[in-house]
Amino acid sequence: MVDLSIGISMNLSQERVTISSPVTIPSGVVEQEHYHEKVNEFIFFLTKGISRVNGKDYDMHPYDILILDTKERHQIIAKDADVKVLVIKKGIIDKVNC
């Protein structure tokens, strides 16, 4: 399991925003599919990787940003190499595993 909750938090316009430290998902690891009830999530890719959103795979490249609305099922797949990302969450932090 990959913990994406490390980092800093701040309030912007009365909304909680959390920014993770850089997170590395080791090669060969598939993150647990999950969604958030109350969080918008922005995943900034520092390296190549695969993101699965609502069952569809997307090839991600360095500097790509994945923008997720609440209740969108998602996971990161580190198929052939480590994947490094920054995760920015806006709202009340929650996570529901699928």
Backbone torsions as a table, in degrees:
resi	resn	phi	psi	omega
1	MET	NA	140.0	-179.3
2	VAL	-106.2	127.1	-179.9
3	ASP	-93.3	116.8	-179.5
4	LEU	-104.5	19.5	-172.3
5	SER	-99.6	3.2	-178.3
6	ILE	-79.9	147.8	174.0
7	GLY	142.8	-147.8	-177.8
8	ILE	-120.6	156.9	176.7
9	SER	-127.4	149.9	176.0
10	MET	-152.9	159.1	175.9
11	ASN	-102.5	124.8	175.7
12	LEU	-124.6	120.5	179.5
13	SER	53.0	43.5	178.1
14	GLN	67.2	9.8	176.5
15	GLU	-108.8	138.7	176.6
16	ARG	-80.2	130.2	177.2
17	VAL	-122.7	127.6	179.3
18	THR	-118.5	130.2	178.3
19	ILE	-117.3	124.5	-178.2
20	SER	-77.3	159.4	163.1
21	SER	-69.8	162.7	176.6
22	PRO	-55.2	133.0	-177.9
23	VAL	-112.4	133.4	176.4
24	THR	-110.9	125.0	173.9
25	ILE	-101.6	115.4	-174.6
26	PRO	-63.3	148.7	177.2
27	SER	-50.7	135.5	178.7
28	GLY	89.6	-5.1	-177.3
29	VAL	-95.7	137.9	173.6
30	VAL	-114.8	117.4	179.7
31	GLU	-62.5	146.1	175.8
32	GLN	-58.7	127.7	176.1
33	GLU	-63.4	136.4	-178.2
34	HIS	-157.6	174.9	173.8
35	TYR	-147.0	172.9	179.7
36	HIS	-125.4	133.5	179.8
37	GLU	-75.1	-36.0	-170.0
38	LYS	-129.0	15.7	-174.2
39	VAL	-124.2	133.2	164.4
40	ASN	-92.2	135.3	-175.1
41	GLU	-124.3	138.8	178.3
42	PHE	-123.7	119.2	-178.4
43	ILE	-111.7	116.6	-178.6
44	PHE	-98.5	115.9	-177.3
45	PHE	-84.0	126.8	176.0
46	LEU	-93.9	-20.6	178.2
47	THR	-136.7	175.6	173.7
48	LYS	-65.5	152.8	176.0
49	GLY	-174.6	178.6	177.1
50	ILE	-119.6	133.3	175.0
51	SER	-117.2	130.9	176.4
52	ARG	-107.1	121.8	-179.4
53	VAL	-126.2	120.7	-179.6
54	ASN	50.8	39.5	175.1
55	GLY	86.1	-2.0	-179.2
56	LYS	-110.6	133.3	-179.2
57	ASP	-89.1	141.0	177.7
58	TYR	-129.7	131.1	173.2
59	ASP	-78.5	124.3	-179.4
60	MET	-108.6	147.0	-178.2
61	HIS	-125.0	162.8	178.0
62	PRO	-52.3	135.3	179.7
63	TYR	79.3	1.1	171.6
64	ASP	-72.5	146.7	176.1
65	ILE	-122.0	125.8	175.4
66	LEU	-96.4	122.0	-179.0
67	ILE	-108.2	120.1	-175.3
68	LEU	-117.0	130.8	174.8
69	ASP	-85.4	169.9	176.8
70	THR	-59.3	148.0	174.9
71	LYS	68.3	9.5	174.0
72	GLU	-84.3	120.8	179.1
73	ARG	-71.2	133.9	-176.8
74	HIS	-153.8	160.7	175.5
75	GLN	-163.0	156.3	176.9
76	ILE	-108.1	138.8	-178.3
77	ILE	-119.6	122.3	176.3
78	ALA	-103.5	81.5	-170.9
79	LYS	-68.5	-59.3	-173.0
80	ASP	-114.5	-9.3	-177.7
81	ALA	-154.1	162.3	174.9
82	ASP	-58.0	145.0	175.7
83	VAL	-116.8	129.0	178.7
84	LYS	-114.7	132.6	-178.5
85	VAL	-140.8	160.3	164.3
86	LEU	-112.7	139.1	-178.8
87	VAL	-117.8	126.9	177.9
88	ILE	-117.1	125.5	-178.3
89	LYS	-120.7	135.4	178.2
90	LYS	-119.6	118.7	179.9
91	GLY	124.0	-170.4	179.8
92	ILE	-75.8	124.1	-175.1
93	ILE	-67.1	124.2	175.5
94	ASP	-152.6	158.6	179.1
95	LYS	-151.1	129.9	178.9
96	VAL	-121.4	113.1	178.1
97	ASN	-74.1	144.5	-179.7
98	CYS	-93.8	NA	NA
